[in-house]
Amino acid sequence: MSTSTEPPLLIRFFDPATASPDARNRSLATILAWPDSQLESSHDYIQTVFPLPEESMFSFAPIVTREVRSAFLAQPELRSSLRSALERMLTFYGLQFSNASANGTETVTVTRGPNFKTASRNWVTRFDHNHLRMTRILRSLRVLGLPEEAVALHDFLSTDEEVTDAVSPRSQMYWRRATERGLHLPPDEEDDGAEGIAWLREN
């Protein structure tokens, strides 16, 4: 007699065919439809919308496992849902995707959006909780199969003079680590004696 088990919550949450709700009974579509004010004031959605392989201070936050990562790498619809979440957060931050072509190759870039002047007030400052969110977003994108988007976002964050002049060097360091370090190493783990996530060392 065969038995079947449900896929992990993260797979069901991002899969448009199931669109399962998170631990707070909210679907991805519901969260992405929130106004900017709610995205700013709510603090318990980012852990599911941009999940990590590390534990969170929020006990309900789902963790990316080997199974979850493998599913994202194999299923474009999961990555598409994640990219939609990224596009919504870019708009929230006053940013946007811009496609650029060079030598016949299309590349993804992130640029200022039309609402940057207003939206940037939320985060273009020395210290802000959105800096932690951006670190999470950058790492989550890489772990779940959208490394080009992570690099594009980091390229903007590390080259826009208004951002680099305002944001603390510490936050910028974490952004760099989230984008450039070995995938098994969390941004907040120091290099000396770093162990990281064992199963990600092979990636």
C-alpha positions in Angstrom: 0.0 0.0 0.0 1.6 3.3 -1.0 1.3 6.5 0.9 1.8 10.0 -0.3 2.9 13.1 1.6 2.4 16.7 0.8 5.3 18.7 -0.5 6.8 21.1 2.0 4.8 24.3 2.7 7.2 26.5 0.8 6.7 24.5 -2.4 2.9 24.6 -2.0 3.0 28.4 -1.1 4.9 29.3 -4.3 3.3 26.8 -6.6 0.5 28.7 -8.5 -1.4 25.4 -8.9 -1.9 25.0 -5.1 -1.2 28.6 -3.8 -1.3 27.3 -0.2 -1.5 29.9 2.5 1.4 30.6 4.9 1.3 30.0 8.7 -0.8 33.2 9.0 -3.3 31.9 6.4 -2.2 34.4 3.7 -1.4 33.4 0.1 1.4 34.8 -1.8 -1.0 36.7 -4.1 -2.7 38.2 -1.0 0.6 39.5 0.3 1.8 40.8 -3.0 -1.4 42.8 -3.3 -0.9 44.6 -0.1 -0.3 48.4 -0.2 3.2 49.7 0.5 2.2 50.8 3.9 1.3 47.2 4.9 4.5 45.8 3.4 6.4 48.4 5.5 4.6 47.9 8.8 4.2 44.1 8.8 7.1 42.0 9.9 6.0 38.4 9.6 5.7 37.9 5.9 9.2 38.4 4.6 10.4 35.1 6.2 8.1 33.1 4.0 8.1 35.2 0.8 12.0 35.2 0.8 12.8 32.1 2.9 16.3 31.1 4.0 18.1 27.8 4.9 18.8 29.3 8.4 16.4 29.5 11.3 14.6 32.7 11.9 13.7 34.5 15.2 10.1 33.8 14.1 9.4 30.3 15.1 6.8 29.8 12.3 9.2 30.7 9.5 9.6 27.8 7.1 13.2 26.8 6.3 14.6 26.1 2.9 15.7 22.4 2.8 17.6 20.5 0.2 14.2 19.3 -1.1 12.8 22.8 -1.4 15.9 24.1 -3.2 15.9 21.2 -5.6 12.2 21.8 -6.4 12.9 25.5 -7.1 15.8 24.6 -9.4 13.7 22.1 -11.3 10.4 23.9 -11.5 10.3 27.2 -13.4 6.8 28.1 -12.0 8.2 28.3 -8.5 11.0 30.6 -9.6 8.5 32.7 -11.5 6.4 33.1 -8.4 9.6 34.1 -6.5 10.5 36.6 -9.2 7.0 38.1 -8.9 7.6 38.6 -5.2 10.9 40.3 -6.0 9.3 42.6 -8.5 6.7 43.7 -5.9 9.4 44.4 -3.4 11.4 46.3 -6.0 8.4 48.6 -6.6 8.1 49.0 -2.8 11.7 50.2 -2.7 11.3 52.5 -5.7 13.2 50.2 -8.0 12.4 48.3 -11.2 13.9 45.7 -13.6 15.4 47.0 -16.9 16.5 44.6 -19.6 19.7 45.5 -21.3 21.3 43.9 -24.4 25.0 43.5 -25.0 26.7 41.5 -27.7 23.4 39.8 -28.4 22.9 38.7 -24.8 20.1 40.0 -22.7 21.0 40.9 -19.1 18.9 41.8 -16.2 19.5 45.1 -14.4 17.9 46.9 -11.6 17.4 50.7 -11.9 15.5 53.5 -10.1 11.8 53.4 -10.7 9.5 56.3 -11.2 8.6 56.3 -7.4 12.2 56.1 -6.2 12.2 59.6 -4.6 9.2 58.8 -2.4 9.8 55.1 -1.8 13.5 55.5 -1.0 12.6 57.5 2.2 11.7 54.1 3.7 15.2 52.7 3.4 17.9 55.1 2.0 19.1 56.0 5.4 21.9 54.9 7.6 20.0 52.3 9.6 16.7 50.7 8.8 15.0 47.3 9.2 14.7 47.2 5.4 18.4 46.7 5.1 18.0 43.4 6.9 15.2 42.5 4.5 17.4 43.2 1.5 20.1 41.0 2.9 17.5 38.2 3.2 16.2 38.9 -0.3 19.6 38.7 -1.9 20.5 35.4 -0.1 17.1 33.9 -0.8 17.3 34.6 -4.5 20.6 32.9 -4.8 19.6 29.8 -2.8 16.3 29.4 -4.7 17.7 29.7 -8.2 17.6 33.4 -9.2 21.3 34.4 -8.9 21.2 36.8 -11.8 18.4 38.8 -10.1 20.4 38.8 -6.9 23.5 40.2 -8.7 21.4 42.8 -10.5 19.9 44.1 -7.3 23.3 44.1 -5.5 24.9 45.9 -8.5 22.3 48.7 -8.0 22.8 48.8 -4.2 26.5 49.0 -4.5 26.8 51.6 -7.2 24.0 54.1 -6.7 25.7 57.0 -5.0 22.7 58.1 -3.0 22.4 54.6 -1.5 26.1 54.1 -0.8 26.4 57.5 0.8 23.5 57.0 3.1 23.5 53.3 4.1 26.0 52.2 6.8 29.1 50.2 5.7 27.9 47.3 7.9 24.7 46.9 6.0 26.6 47.2 2.7 28.9 44.5 3.9 26.0 42.1 4.6 24.6 42.8 1.2 27.9 42.0 -0.4 28.3 38.8 1.6 24.8 37.7 0.7 25.6 38.1 -2.9 29.2 37.0 -3.2 30.1 34.5 -0.5 29.9 30.7 -0.8 26.3 29.7 -0.8 26.7 27.7 2.4 27.8 30.7 4.4 25.1 33.0 6.0 26.0 36.7 5.7 26.1 37.1 9.5 28.6 34.3 10.1 32.2 35.4 10.3 34.9 33.9 8.1 37.0 32.6 11.0 35.7 29.1 11.9 32.7 29.5 9.7 30.7 26.3 9.1 27.6 27.4 7.4 24.9 25.1 6.1 26.5 21.7 5.4 24.3 20.5 2.6 24.8 23.8 0.7 28.6 23.3 0.6 28.2 21.1 -2.5 26.5 23.8 -4.5 
